[in-house]
Amino acid sequence: MDLLSPIKDHHSERRLFVSRVLVSSLIALLLLMLVVARLVQLQVFDHALFAEKAQGNRVRIEPVAPIRGLIFDRQGRVIAENLPAYHLELIPEQVDDIDDTLHRLAALSLIEKTDIARIKELSLSGQRFRPLTLKFRLTEEEIANFAIQRPRFPGVDFQPRLVRHYPNGEAVAHAVGYVGALSSDDLKRLDSARYAGTSHTGKTGVESYFESDLHGVAGYRHLITNARGRQVPGDTSELLDSLPMDERPAPGSNVYLSIDLDLQVLATRLLEGRRGALVALDPQTGEILAFVSAPSFDPNLFAVGMSTAQYGALQNNPDVPLFNRALRGSYPPGSTIKPMLALAALETGATNLTRKTFCTGYFMLPDSTHRYRDWKPEGHGPVDLHDAIEQSCDVYFYEVSQSIGIDNMHDYLDRFGLGRQTGVDFGGERPGLVPSREWKRTSFRNPDDQRWYHGETVIASIGQGYMLATPLQLATATAALAMRGKTYRPHIVAAIEDALSGTRSLTTRERMPDIEISNSLHWDTVIGAMHDVMQGPRGTARAVGYGAAYEMAGKSGTAQVVSIAQDEEYDEEELQERQRDHALFISFAPLDKPRIAVAVVVENGSSGSRVAAPIAKAIMDKYLGYGDDANR
């Protein structure tokens, strides 16, 4: 062993140290080059991408619902408008626990507990970045209460929105319809892009049928937000001005209706406290002048949202205010069809202008002891066709019905639009029913029930039995009578106006096939008898038409609700109110140049001439500028 060898090898250590320094320097240089390269990539090559992402973190793109189009009456008076209000809204993607959030909002009475399930379903069915309305039209107290609790509810905020408002409420509910909150079914049916940011859609009436015109097209807005996603107060006009045109919302079109708001309000007042309907038309165009169903409801409740209790009260109301009687109510037309059947009798040769029948107060079929009674127990005595219409003699029509036959009755009533939809320009219409042998064969399974009996023809001749008509159909048929066979499809929309340009697209009247008859004098006969119903010496409604400043025509009708036994008399006072006869009346005026045709149905009103006729007369007075109501 060499005792003189050095303890350290300085040369080896120096070489190791230098090698380590070189390696470390090389690694540091490589890392520095990677950092520089990354910085170059971020700041030069990917600058635009990250600038856009940075802007995205600062600016949130939010859908903007379009302004819904307004609805006006024929004189340009507002029927449906938009008013500003604050809505409570939730953005699902910003809420960690929707169930907990909703229950805490319910504890603050900001939403109903019964609505939680529906809201959760909506949050799952729509896009999570789009706001979901929890409550419409917050009160000042509710806004203040939520503002205090706001930090506890991330993703929930109140926003200014426009709310649909109907200034005349119940008077226009069944004609215009209403808007309601979007349901999960609506979201599946509607175009999600077009309805981005939208909380309501038309549910019934014009609001629903013309939804595509009224709604408009949704747009988008850019909001400056903080790290929590809340909007930063400040001027965003520069951002909004920079939006391309295809991102800006387009307002819905305005709709002008043919209805006269004065007539609408008057008809609502005249039917107050009753169940029934009134429809008034312009016979020369088919324009609907008044369209009322009673009782009605306040459509504003649906626009702002109602509680479960409020909706239950409407649904369970025995008078069914949500039911559109004018469009969907099917009633036995009663004697209102006698003028049309009179034309059928003349055209088929079942009667003529000189034939007379002696009315004893009842009619019996051969080989039958059943008595078909007249409304006048003692009878009318000798009557011809004119008398039978003027005095509404049932026995006369019982007799001629046997010669006309049910199939001819069906064919002629069908020409007047009874038993089928009129094609009016808003949905939900019922067709009514005019029976025939073929209809009965295909509607019943039992062979005995498929047979048509003579007695069924008898009762059909006075608008009873299987026969049903809607008030709208009766008004359309009355307009056809007034125009002596010229018919127009009824419509309620007169024009659609572009909200930006103001350009209006007018609705043209649609001519329907004329009601052809072989002898035009038959029109004179029937219309002359209808004139005497109201202004003749023995007319059933002469008390209503007496002393009027203009000539008019009409026909009363009474539709039986419950059967009366052969040996019993109809006693209105002994029957419960809902068992009394329906009261009907059709009319038009002026006689020579008709401007208005009216059909009125009053459920359980008992007498068409006593109850329904004064209502029709008041509507004609108002529209033509006569009487006290015309100046109110």
PALUM-187083 format. One record per residue (C-alpha): residue number from 1; residue in one letter; x, z, y. Coordinates in Angstrom, 2 decimals, always signed. Layout:
PALUM-187083
num	residuo	xx	zz	yy
NUM	A	X	Z	Y
...
***
This chain:
PALUM-187083
num	residuo	xx	zz	yy
1	M	+0.00	+0.00	+0.00
2	D	+1.31	-1.08	+3.35
3	L	+1.21	+2.01	+5.56
4	L	+2.11	-0.01	+8.67
5	S	-1.06	-2.44	+8.56
6	P	-3.28	-2.25	+11.71
7	I	-6.58	-0.29	+11.60
8	K	-8.55	-3.02	+13.44
9	D	-8.41	-6.83	+13.24
10	H	-8.83	-7.69	+16.90
11	H	-8.62	-11.38	+16.27
12	S	-11.46	-11.37	+13.75
13	E	-13.60	-9.19	+15.97
14	R	-12.98	-11.49	+18.94
15	R	-13.89	-14.51	+16.89
16	L	-17.09	-12.82	+15.61
17	F	-18.05	-11.77	+19.11
18	V	-17.54	-15.26	+20.52
19	S	-19.56	-16.80	+17.75
20	R	-22.41	-14.35	+18.36
21	V	-22.34	-15.03	+22.09
22	L	-22.46	-18.75	+21.46
23	V	-25.37	-18.40	+19.04
24	S	-27.24	-16.08	+21.38
25	S	-26.64	-18.37	+24.32
26	L	-27.79	-21.33	+22.31
27	I	-30.99	-19.53	+21.25
28	A	-31.59	-18.39	+24.83
29	L	-31.05	-21.91	+26.06
30	L	-33.43	-23.32	+23.48
31	L	-36.06	-20.73	+24.36
32	L	-35.59	-21.47	+28.03
33	M	-35.98	-25.17	+27.35
34	L	-39.19	-24.46	+25.39
35	V	-40.55	-22.42	+28.29
36	V	-39.59	-25.14	+30.76
37	A	-41.13	-27.80	+28.50
38	R	-44.32	-25.77	+28.17
39	L	-44.46	-25.26	+31.90
40	V	-44.00	-28.97	+32.45
41	Q	-46.76	-29.70	+29.94
42	L	-49.15	-27.21	+31.53
43	Q	-48.40	-28.05	+35.15
44	V	-47.83	-31.77	+34.88
45	F	-49.28	-33.39	+31.79
46	D	-52.26	-30.98	+31.20
47	H	-52.86	-30.14	+34.83
48	A	-56.24	-31.88	+35.04
49	L	-57.50	-30.30	+31.81
50	F	-56.69	-26.73	+32.79
51	A	-57.80	-27.24	+36.36
52	E	-61.18	-28.26	+34.95
53	K	-61.24	-25.20	+32.68
54	A	-60.34	-22.94	+35.57
55	Q	-63.14	-24.46	+37.57
56	G	-65.44	-23.96	+34.58
57	N	-64.59	-20.26	+34.57
58	R	-65.36	-20.07	+38.27
59	V	-68.41	-22.35	+38.30
60	R	-71.35	-22.09	+35.89
61	I	-73.57	-25.12	+35.33
62	E	-77.20	-24.04	+35.21
63	P	-80.33	-26.16	+34.65
64	V	-82.75	-26.47	+37.56
65	A	-86.42	-26.95	+36.80
66	P	-88.10	-29.71	+38.80
67	I	-90.81	-28.92	+41.32
68	R	-94.15	-29.51	+39.65
69	G	-96.40	-32.06	+41.32
70	L	-99.37	-30.87	+43.37
71	I	-103.01	-31.58	+42.59
72	F	-105.50	-32.52	+45.32
73	D	-109.22	-33.29	+45.46
74	R	-110.62	-36.63	+46.67
75	Q	-110.26	-35.54	+50.31
76	G	-106.66	-34.35	+49.97
77	R	-107.40	-30.63	+49.75
78	V	-105.01	-28.64	+47.58
79	I	-106.33	-27.62	+44.18
80	A	-103.04	-26.66	+42.51
81	E	-99.87	-25.70	+44.39
82	N	-96.54	-23.92	+43.87
83	L	-95.74	-20.56	+45.45
84	P	-92.36	-18.75	+45.48
85	A	-91.92	-15.64	+43.31
86	Y	-89.22	-13.70	+41.45
87	H	-88.99	-14.00	+37.65
88	L	-87.14	-11.67	+35.28
89	E	-84.86	-13.84	+33.14
90	L	-82.51	-13.37	+30.19
91	I	-79.63	-15.61	+29.08
92	P	-79.34	-15.06	+25.28
93	E	-75.61	-15.88	+24.98
94	Q	-74.76	-13.17	+27.52
95	V	-76.69	-10.42	+25.69
96	D	-74.98	-8.72	+22.75
97	D	-78.08	-6.99	+21.36
98	I	-81.29	-8.72	+22.41
99	D	-83.51	-6.36	+20.44
100	D	-82.05	-3.27	+22.13
101	T	-82.19	-4.92	+25.56
102	L	-85.85	-5.86	+25.17
103	H	-86.85	-2.39	+24.01
104	R	-85.06	-0.80	+26.97
105	L	-86.80	-3.22	+29.34
106	A	-90.11	-2.29	+27.74
107	A	-89.31	+1.39	+28.28
108	L	-88.99	+0.59	+31.99
109	S	-92.41	-1.17	+31.85
110	L	-90.82	-4.46	+32.87
111	I	-92.17	-6.21	+29.77
112	E	-94.90	-5.43	+27.24
113	K	-93.85	-4.05	+23.84
114	T	-96.24	-6.52	+22.21
115	D	-94.27	-9.41	+23.74
116	I	-90.91	-8.43	+22.21
117	A	-91.42	-10.37	+18.97
118	R	-92.49	-13.51	+20.85
119	I	-89.51	-13.31	+23.23
120	K	-87.06	-12.87	+20.34
121	E	-88.53	-15.92	+18.62
122	L	-88.14	-17.97	+21.79
123	S	-84.53	-16.81	+22.23
124	L	-83.71	-18.08	+18.75
125	S	-85.56	-21.39	+19.03
126	G	-83.99	-22.56	+22.30
127	Q	-80.44	-23.15	+23.49
128	R	-78.71	-19.82	+24.05
129	F	-77.15	-20.73	+27.40
130	R	-80.53	-21.50	+29.00
131	P	-82.37	-18.70	+30.80
132	L	-85.48	-17.31	+29.14
133	T	-88.23	-15.94	+31.37
134	L	-89.27	-12.42	+30.38
135	K	-91.78	-11.78	+33.14
136	F	-93.31	-13.93	+35.84
137	R	-93.92	-12.91	+39.44
138	L	-92.28	-9.49	+39.69
139	T	-93.72	-7.08	+42.22
140	E	-91.51	-5.55	+44.92
141	E	-91.60	-2.23	+43.07
142	E	-90.50	-3.88	+39.80
143	I	-87.66	-5.67	+41.59
144	A	-86.49	-2.38	+43.13
145	N	-86.66	-0.53	+39.79
146	F	-84.67	-3.20	+38.00
147	A	-82.07	-3.48	+40.78
148	I	-81.14	+0.16	+40.18
149	Q	-80.79	-0.40	+36.42
150	R	-79.16	-3.81	+36.76
151	P	-75.63	-2.82	+35.54
152	R	-77.15	-1.62	+32.23
153	F	-78.55	-5.08	+31.46
154	P	-75.83	-7.74	+31.30
155	G	-77.35	-11.19	+30.91
156	V	-80.66	-10.10	+32.55
157	D	-81.43	-10.77	+36.19
158	F	-84.29	-11.74	+38.49
159	Q	-84.32	-15.21	+39.99
160	P	-86.43	-16.94	+42.64
161	R	-88.79	-19.48	+41.10
162	L	-91.94	-21.41	+41.97
163	V	-95.19	-20.25	+40.36
164	R	-98.30	-22.39	+39.88
165	H	-101.21	-21.23	+41.99
166	Y	-104.86	-22.33	+42.08
167	P	-106.43	-21.38	+45.43
168	N	-109.97	-21.92	+44.14
169	G	-109.40	-20.15	+40.83
170	E	-112.47	-20.15	+38.62
171	A	-114.14	-23.08	+40.41
172	V	-111.57	-25.58	+39.11
173	A	-110.38	-23.92	+35.88
174	H	-112.10	-26.22	+33.37
175	A	-111.60	-29.41	+35.37
176	V	-107.92	-28.97	+36.27
177	G	-106.89	-26.75	+33.36
178	Y	-103.92	-24.43	+33.68
179	V	-100.22	-24.08	+32.96
180	G	-98.85	-21.44	+30.63
181	A	-95.49	-20.17	+29.40
182	L	-93.62	-22.38	+26.97
183	S	-94.15	-21.37	+23.36
184	S	-91.88	-22.02	+20.40
185	D	-94.21	-24.86	+19.37
186	D	-93.89	-26.37	+22.85
187	L	-90.11	-26.26	+22.60
188	K	-90.22	-28.17	+19.31
189	R	-92.59	-30.78	+20.74
190	L	-91.07	-31.36	+24.19
191	D	-87.84	-33.09	+25.18
192	S	-85.32	-30.26	+25.58
193	A	-83.25	-32.14	+28.16
194	R	-86.27	-32.99	+30.31
195	Y	-87.53	-29.40	+30.16
196	A	-84.19	-27.63	+30.70
197	G	-84.79	-24.59	+32.90
198	T	-88.56	-25.03	+32.71
199	S	-90.69	-22.00	+31.85
200	H	-94.21	-23.48	+31.95
201	T	-96.11	-26.51	+30.78
202	G	-99.68	-27.77	+31.09
203	K	-101.96	-26.31	+28.44
204	T	-105.43	-27.77	+29.13
205	G	-107.29	-30.23	+31.35
206	V	-105.50	-32.44	+33.86
207	E	-102.46	-30.13	+33.80
208	S	-101.96	-31.00	+30.14
209	Y	-103.16	-34.61	+29.98
210	F	-100.98	-35.67	+32.94
211	E	-98.06	-33.37	+32.08
212	S	-95.56	-36.23	+32.00
213	D	-96.46	-37.17	+35.58
214	L	-96.70	-33.65	+36.99
215	H	-93.57	-32.16	+35.42
216	G	-90.75	-34.26	+36.83
217	V	-87.17	-34.35	+35.51
218	A	-84.86	-31.32	+35.27
219	G	-81.50	-31.26	+37.05
220	Y	-78.42	-29.01	+37.12
221	R	-76.68	-26.87	+39.72
222	H	-73.16	-25.42	+39.95
223	L	-72.90	-21.68	+40.63
224	I	-69.72	-19.80	+41.65
225	T	-69.42	-16.78	+39.33
226	N	-67.18	-13.76	+38.87
227	A	-65.42	-12.62	+35.67
228	R	-68.68	-11.14	+34.37
229	G	-70.53	-14.39	+34.80
230	R	-72.68	-13.21	+37.71
231	Q	-73.18	-15.46	+40.69
232	V	-70.90	-14.71	+43.65
233	P	-72.78	-14.56	+46.96
234	G	-71.73	-17.33	+49.27
235	D	-72.37	-20.87	+50.41
236	T	-72.49	-23.33	+47.51
237	S	-73.85	-26.22	+49.56
238	E	-70.57	-28.13	+49.19
239	L	-70.83	-27.92	+45.42
240	L	-74.49	-28.93	+45.44
241	D	-73.83	-31.84	+47.80
242	S	-71.15	-33.09	+45.45
243	L	-73.56	-33.30	+42.50
244	P	-74.14	-36.84	+41.24
245	M	-77.69	-38.12	+41.72
246	D	-78.43	-38.08	+37.99
247	E	-77.85	-34.29	+37.93
248	R	-80.31	-33.52	+40.71
249	P	-83.89	-32.53	+39.73
250	A	-86.62	-35.09	+40.38
251	P	-89.95	-33.58	+41.47
252	G	-93.14	-34.35	+39.59
253	S	-95.74	-36.75	+40.92
254	N	-98.74	-35.54	+42.89
255	V	-102.15	-36.12	+41.35
256	Y	-105.29	-36.85	+43.35
257	L	-108.56	-36.10	+41.59
258	S	-111.90	-37.76	+42.18
259	I	-113.73	-34.43	+42.28
260	D	-115.19	-33.15	+45.54
261	L	-114.06	-29.57	+46.05
262	D	-117.21	-28.70	+48.02
263	L	-119.40	-29.87	+45.14
264	Q	-117.19	-28.03	+42.68
265	V	-117.49	-24.74	+44.55
266	L	-121.24	-25.18	+45.08
267	A	-121.86	-25.95	+41.40
268	T	-119.84	-22.88	+40.41
269	R	-121.96	-20.74	+42.72
270	L	-125.22	-22.23	+41.43
271	L	-124.24	-21.49	+37.82
272	E	-122.97	-18.00	+38.58
273	G	-124.26	-15.45	+36.11
274	R	-125.34	-18.17	+33.66
275	R	-123.86	-20.00	+30.70
276	G	-123.91	-23.74	+31.07
277	A	-122.28	-26.81	+32.56
278	L	-122.67	-29.42	+35.27
279	V	-121.14	-32.88	+35.51
280	A	-121.64	-35.23	+38.46
281	L	-120.46	-38.86	+38.49
282	D	-120.33	-41.77	+40.89
283	P	-122.36	-44.37	+38.91
284	Q	-120.64	-47.26	+40.69
285	T	-117.10	-46.28	+39.69
286	G	-117.25	-43.67	+36.93
287	E	-115.44	-41.16	+39.14
288	I	-116.18	-37.54	+38.26
289	L	-117.39	-35.77	+41.41
290	A	-117.96	-32.31	+39.92
291	F	-117.03	-30.84	+36.55
292	V	-118.01	-27.22	+36.00
293	S	-118.33	-25.00	+32.94
294	A	-119.78	-21.51	+33.30
295	P	-118.74	-18.80	+32.93
296	S	-115.21	-19.65	+33.95
297	F	-111.90	-17.78	+34.19
298	D	-109.04	-17.39	+36.63
299	P	-106.31	-19.91	+35.67
300	N	-103.80	-17.97	+37.78
301	L	-103.68	-15.35	+35.03
302	F	-102.08	-17.87	+32.67
303	A	-99.66	-19.11	+35.33
304	V	-98.20	-15.65	+36.06
305	G	-98.59	-14.26	+32.57
306	M	-101.20	-11.81	+31.40
307	S	-101.09	-8.76	+29.19
308	T	-102.33	-8.78	+25.62
309	A	-105.29	-6.69	+26.72
310	Q	-106.25	-9.20	+29.41
311	Y	-106.07	-12.11	+27.01
312	G	-108.00	-10.18	+24.39
313	A	-110.76	-9.51	+26.91
314	L	-111.07	-13.25	+27.56
315	Q	-110.97	-14.14	+23.88
316	N	-113.53	-11.53	+22.85
317	N	-115.97	-12.13	+25.71
318	P	-119.30	-13.10	+24.08
319	D	-119.92	-15.64	+26.85
320	V	-116.70	-17.44	+25.85
321	P	-115.33	-18.24	+29.35
322	L	-112.38	-20.17	+27.89
323	F	-114.73	-22.67	+26.21
324	N	-115.14	-25.90	+28.17
325	R	-118.87	-26.47	+27.86
326	A	-118.88	-29.59	+30.05
327	L	-116.45	-31.37	+27.73
328	R	-116.93	-29.69	+24.36
329	G	-120.36	-28.06	+24.48
330	S	-122.68	-29.86	+22.03
331	Y	-126.37	-29.36	+22.85
332	P	-129.62	-30.89	+21.63
333	P	-130.38	-33.24	+24.56
334	G	-134.12	-32.60	+24.37
335	S	-136.39	-34.81	+26.44
336	T	-133.53	-36.11	+28.59
337	I	-133.20	-38.99	+26.09
338	K	-136.81	-40.14	+26.56
339	P	-135.97	-42.76	+29.23
340	M	-133.43	-44.33	+26.85
341	L	-135.83	-44.21	+23.93
342	A	-138.50	-45.76	+26.15
343	L	-136.22	-48.77	+26.64
344	A	-135.63	-48.89	+22.87
345	A	-139.39	-48.81	+22.27
346	L	-140.00	-51.64	+24.74
347	E	-137.13	-53.74	+23.41
348	T	-138.09	-53.34	+19.74
349	G	-141.79	-53.90	+20.39
350	A	-142.71	-50.39	+19.29
351	T	-144.77	-50.07	+22.47
352	N	-145.66	-51.98	+25.62
353	L	-146.62	-51.24	+29.20
354	T	-150.36	-51.06	+28.47
355	R	-150.44	-49.11	+25.22
356	K	-151.98	-45.67	+25.55
357	T	-151.95	-42.67	+23.27
358	F	-154.39	-39.81	+23.42
359	C	-152.33	-36.62	+23.40
360	T	-154.21	-33.69	+21.86
361	G	-151.22	-31.35	+21.99
362	Y	-149.85	-32.13	+18.53
363	F	-148.95	-34.97	+16.16
364	M	-149.30	-35.23	+12.38
365	L	-147.71	-37.67	+9.98
366	P	-150.02	-39.39	+7.45
367	D	-150.66	-37.28	+4.36
368	S	-149.14	-34.22	+6.04
369	T	-150.66	-31.07	+7.47
370	H	-147.59	-30.16	+9.53
371	R	-148.23	-30.26	+13.25
372	Y	-145.47	-31.42	+15.58
373	R	-146.46	-29.73	+18.77
374	D	-146.28	-30.92	+22.33
375	W	-144.82	-28.64	+24.99
376	K	-148.31	-28.61	+26.55
377	P	-150.62	-26.94	+23.98
378	E	-153.84	-28.43	+25.36
379	G	-152.33	-31.92	+25.42
380	H	-152.00	-34.53	+28.15
381	G	-155.01	-36.67	+27.27
382	P	-154.59	-40.46	+27.50
383	V	-151.00	-41.42	+28.42
384	D	-149.05	-44.66	+28.64
385	L	-145.28	-45.07	+28.67
386	H	-144.98	-44.29	+32.38
387	D	-147.08	-41.13	+31.97
388	A	-145.13	-40.10	+28.88
389	I	-141.88	-40.06	+30.86
390	E	-143.34	-38.61	+34.05
391	Q	-145.15	-35.80	+32.23
392	S	-142.66	-35.62	+29.32
393	C	-145.36	-36.09	+26.70
394	D	-143.86	-35.36	+23.30
395	V	-146.80	-36.75	+21.28
396	Y	-146.37	-40.24	+22.75
397	F	-142.74	-40.35	+21.59
398	Y	-143.62	-38.81	+18.24
399	E	-145.90	-41.79	+17.62
400	V	-143.65	-44.60	+18.84
401	S	-140.67	-43.15	+16.97
402	Q	-142.28	-44.22	+13.71
403	S	-142.21	-47.83	+14.88
404	I	-138.76	-47.66	+16.44
405	G	-137.10	-46.10	+13.40
406	I	-134.10	-43.82	+13.36
407	D	-131.54	-46.61	+13.03
408	N	-132.84	-48.44	+16.12
409	M	-132.88	-45.12	+17.96
410	H	-129.25	-44.61	+16.97
411	D	-128.22	-48.11	+18.09
412	Y	-129.84	-47.86	+21.54
413	L	-128.62	-44.33	+22.25
414	D	-125.14	-45.40	+21.18
415	R	-125.21	-48.10	+23.87
416	F	-125.63	-45.34	+26.45
417	G	-122.56	-43.55	+25.10
418	L	-124.31	-40.79	+23.19
419	G	-122.83	-39.72	+19.87
420	R	-119.30	-40.83	+20.71
421	Q	-116.48	-39.83	+23.02
422	T	-116.64	-41.27	+26.51
423	G	-112.86	-41.71	+26.72
424	V	-112.52	-39.55	+29.81
425	D	-108.93	-39.14	+31.02
426	F	-108.27	-35.62	+29.72
427	G	-108.26	-34.53	+26.12
428	G	-110.37	-32.26	+23.96
429	E	-113.68	-34.11	+24.22
430	R	-116.25	-33.73	+21.44
431	P	-118.22	-36.78	+20.29
432	G	-121.67	-35.25	+19.93
433	L	-124.00	-36.71	+17.31
434	V	-126.73	-39.33	+17.12
435	P	-127.97	-39.35	+13.50
436	S	-128.76	-42.39	+11.38
437	R	-129.56	-43.06	+7.74
438	E	-125.96	-44.06	+7.09
439	W	-124.66	-40.90	+8.77
440	K	-126.85	-38.71	+6.58
441	R	-125.84	-40.54	+3.40
442	T	-122.16	-39.89	+4.10
443	S	-122.49	-36.35	+5.47
444	F	-124.22	-34.54	+2.62
445	R	-123.39	-34.17	-1.08
446	N	-126.80	-33.27	-2.42
447	P	-128.82	-36.48	-3.06
448	D	-131.97	-34.86	-1.67
449	D	-130.14	-33.99	+1.52
450	Q	-128.90	-37.58	+1.84
451	R	-132.43	-38.96	+2.17
452	W	-133.82	-39.54	+5.64
453	Y	-137.34	-38.18	+6.15
454	H	-140.01	-39.37	+8.58
455	G	-140.28	-35.89	+10.03
456	E	-136.62	-36.04	+11.04
457	T	-137.34	-39.20	+13.02
458	V	-140.19	-37.37	+14.77
459	I	-138.05	-34.50	+16.01
460	A	-135.15	-36.83	+16.85
461	S	-137.47	-38.65	+19.29
462	I	-137.47	-35.59	+21.55
463	G	-133.74	-34.93	+21.22
464	Q	-133.92	-32.22	+18.56
465	G	-132.90	-31.94	+14.93
466	Y	-129.38	-33.20	+14.22
467	M	-128.94	-34.78	+17.63
468	L	-126.23	-33.33	+19.89
469	A	-124.72	-34.41	+23.22
470	T	-122.20	-33.04	+25.67
471	P	-123.00	-32.64	+29.39
472	L	-120.38	-35.30	+30.13
473	Q	-122.14	-37.75	+27.80
474	L	-125.49	-37.02	+29.44
475	A	-124.01	-37.66	+32.89
476	T	-122.48	-40.94	+31.67
477	A	-125.80	-42.04	+30.16
478	T	-127.60	-41.12	+33.41
479	A	-125.13	-43.22	+35.40
480	A	-125.85	-46.16	+33.07
481	L	-129.57	-45.76	+33.73
482	A	-128.95	-45.59	+37.48
483	M	-126.90	-48.82	+37.35
484	R	-129.46	-50.57	+35.14
485	G	-127.07	-51.07	+32.26
486	K	-123.75	-51.43	+34.08
487	T	-121.39	-48.81	+32.73
488	Y	-117.96	-47.48	+33.71
489	R	-115.64	-45.19	+31.83
490	P	-115.69	-41.72	+33.43
491	H	-112.41	-40.56	+34.92
492	I	-111.23	-37.61	+36.97
493	V	-107.86	-38.84	+38.30
494	A	-108.15	-41.13	+41.32
495	A	-104.47	-41.69	+42.11
496	I	-100.92	-40.64	+41.25
497	E	-98.44	-40.32	+44.10
498	D	-94.66	-40.42	+43.94
499	A	-93.54	-37.18	+45.59
500	L	-90.43	-38.75	+47.16
501	S	-91.62	-42.15	+48.34
502	G	-95.27	-41.31	+48.89
503	T	-96.29	-44.46	+47.01
504	R	-99.69	-44.10	+45.36
505	S	-100.88	-45.74	+42.20
506	L	-104.67	-45.94	+42.32
507	T	-106.80	-45.60	+39.20
508	T	-108.94	-48.69	+38.83
509	R	-112.48	-48.33	+37.54
510	E	-112.81	-49.47	+33.96
511	R	-115.89	-51.53	+33.25
512	M	-117.47	-50.89	+29.87
513	P	-119.79	-53.30	+28.00
514	D	-123.14	-53.71	+29.75
515	I	-126.32	-52.45	+28.11
516	E	-128.15	-55.72	+27.53
517	I	-131.96	-55.81	+27.40
518	S	-134.25	-58.80	+27.04
519	N	-136.48	-58.07	+30.03
520	S	-134.98	-56.63	+33.24
521	L	-138.44	-55.40	+34.28
522	H	-138.10	-52.70	+31.65
523	W	-135.45	-51.07	+33.84
524	D	-137.98	-50.95	+36.69
525	T	-140.55	-49.33	+34.42
526	V	-138.27	-46.59	+33.15
527	I	-136.58	-45.85	+36.48
528	G	-139.94	-45.85	+38.26
529	A	-141.22	-43.24	+35.80
530	M	-138.06	-41.15	+36.32
531	H	-138.66	-41.32	+40.06
532	D	-142.16	-39.95	+39.53
533	V	-140.75	-37.10	+37.41
534	M	-139.36	-35.71	+40.67
535	Q	-141.53	-37.26	+43.35
536	G	-144.71	-38.33	+41.58
537	P	-148.08	-36.51	+41.62
538	R	-147.76	-35.21	+38.04
539	G	-144.01	-35.15	+37.48
540	T	-142.56	-32.22	+35.59
541	A	-140.02	-31.64	+38.40
542	R	-142.21	-32.60	+41.36
543	A	-141.82	-29.12	+42.83
544	V	-138.09	-29.79	+43.18
545	G	-138.28	-33.33	+44.57
546	Y	-141.27	-32.81	+46.85
547	G	-140.55	-33.48	+50.53
548	A	-136.98	-34.71	+49.95
549	A	-135.47	-36.96	+52.61
550	Y	-134.38	-39.52	+50.03
551	E	-135.74	-41.03	+46.83
552	M	-134.37	-39.82	+43.53
553	A	-134.97	-40.05	+39.80
554	G	-134.66	-37.50	+37.05
555	K	-135.76	-36.24	+33.66
556	S	-136.13	-32.68	+32.49
557	G	-135.37	-31.46	+29.01
558	T	-135.89	-28.31	+26.98
559	A	-133.92	-27.82	+23.77
560	Q	-135.21	-25.37	+21.19
561	V	-132.73	-22.74	+19.99
562	V	-134.86	-20.96	+17.35
563	S	-137.74	-22.30	+15.31
564	I	-141.28	-21.18	+16.04
565	A	-143.75	-20.94	+13.17
566	Q	-146.83	-23.17	+13.12
567	D	-149.20	-20.32	+13.92
568	E	-147.01	-18.81	+16.66
569	E	-146.72	-19.57	+20.35
570	Y	-143.47	-19.74	+22.31
571	D	-143.32	-16.58	+24.41
572	E	-140.24	-16.43	+26.60
573	E	-140.68	-12.76	+27.39
574	E	-140.73	-11.70	+23.73
575	L	-137.57	-13.57	+22.78
576	Q	-134.08	-12.22	+23.23
577	E	-132.20	-13.96	+26.03
578	R	-129.89	-15.90	+23.70
579	Q	-132.85	-17.14	+21.64
580	R	-134.59	-18.83	+24.54
581	D	-134.61	-22.60	+24.92
582	H	-131.79	-24.41	+26.68
583	A	-132.71	-25.98	+30.02
584	L	-131.47	-29.51	+30.76
585	F	-131.88	-31.97	+33.60
586	I	-130.49	-35.41	+34.41
587	S	-130.90	-37.14	+37.76
588	F	-129.48	-39.72	+40.15
589	A	-129.86	-40.68	+43.81
590	P	-130.54	-42.57	+46.00
591	L	-132.99	-44.57	+43.94
592	D	-132.09	-48.05	+45.22
593	K	-128.30	-47.63	+45.63
594	P	-127.21	-44.75	+43.39
595	R	-124.20	-42.81	+44.61
596	I	-124.37	-39.77	+42.35
597	A	-125.59	-39.02	+38.82
598	V	-125.88	-35.42	+37.65
599	A	-126.36	-33.71	+34.29
600	V	-127.05	-29.97	+34.10
601	V	-127.28	-27.74	+31.04
602	V	-128.22	-24.06	+31.35
603	E	-127.99	-22.23	+28.05
604	N	-131.13	-20.23	+27.29
605	G	-132.55	-21.21	+30.67
606	S	-135.99	-21.85	+29.09
607	S	-137.19	-24.61	+31.46
608	G	-135.32	-27.73	+32.51
609	S	-137.62	-28.50	+35.44
610	R	-137.75	-24.92	+36.69
611	V	-134.12	-23.83	+36.16
612	A	-131.82	-26.86	+35.79
613	A	-133.57	-29.29	+38.16
614	P	-133.05	-27.21	+41.34
615	I	-129.34	-27.04	+40.57
616	A	-129.11	-30.83	+40.21
617	K	-131.13	-31.32	+43.41
618	A	-128.82	-28.98	+45.38
619	I	-125.77	-30.95	+44.20
620	M	-127.33	-34.27	+45.24
621	D	-128.35	-32.80	+48.61
622	K	-124.81	-31.61	+49.24
623	Y	-123.14	-34.86	+48.29
624	L	-125.59	-37.07	+50.20
625	G	-125.51	-34.84	+53.28
626	Y	-128.98	-33.31	+53.16
627	G	-130.31	-29.77	+53.05
628	D	-128.96	-26.38	+54.06
629	D	-126.15	-26.39	+51.48
630	A	-124.76	-29.62	+52.92
631	N	-123.81	-27.89	+56.14
632	R	-122.40	-24.68	+54.73
***
